[in-house]
Amino acid sequence: MENDFGFGLEDRENFRINPDVWLHTLLAIVGDKEKKAEAVRQIVQNTGFTPEQAQLIISTTIGILINQTRAN
């Protein structure tokens, strides 16, 4: 079964992200008001979470990525 990420669900255990790239990308998004609003809108639309929850997801993800990049 394929998804929007282009890999099958059977591959999700082997799926890894580059935390440096994701961190830089998320920081660029939150640094631009329009891009941040679009990211929040998409999270709300795709998950049903509130805008506040979507913003918490983004900020928590940034925090986790910061810790991962520091550990490397």
N, C-alpha and C positions, 0 to 999 in steps of 0.2 A: 504494500500500500504506500503510495507516494504522498507527500505533503508539499507545502509551499517551500520547504527548504531543499527539495530535490533529492532527498534520501528516503529510503524505505524505513518503515517503523521498526523493522527487524534490526536496523543498523543503529538505533538510538543509543544503545549501550556503548558503542564505539565512537559516537559523535563527540567531538571536542571542539571547543572554540579557542581562538587566540585571544586571551583576556586583554592584551595590550591594544589590539585592534578594536575590540568591542568597547573598551573604556574610552579610547579616543573618539570613537563614533558617538557614543552616548553623551560625552561631554560636549561635542560639537552640536548635537541635537538640542540639549538643554540650554546651551548658550545662545540659541536663536529662538526667539519667542514664537515665531510662526511654526518652525519645525517642531518645537516642543508641544505646541497646541495640537499639531497634526498627529504626533506620536500618541499623545494622551487620547485624542479622539479615536484613533485606531484601536488602542487597547480597550477603551470603553466599548466600542462597537463589537470587537471580537470576543470579549470576555463577559460583558455585562457588569463589570465592576464600575464603581463610581469614579468620577474624575479624580477625587482625592485618593482613592485606592490605586488608581493608575499611576499617579504621581509618586505614591509610596513605593510602588513596584520599581519605577525608574530609579529613584534615589537609593533604594535598598540594593538594587543591582549594581549601581555605580560603587557603592560602598564595598560590596563583595569583590568586585573586580579590582578595586584599589588594593584591597588586602591580598588578593591573588598575585597582582603584579609586584607588590612589595616582597612577597615571599619568594618570588623567582629571582 
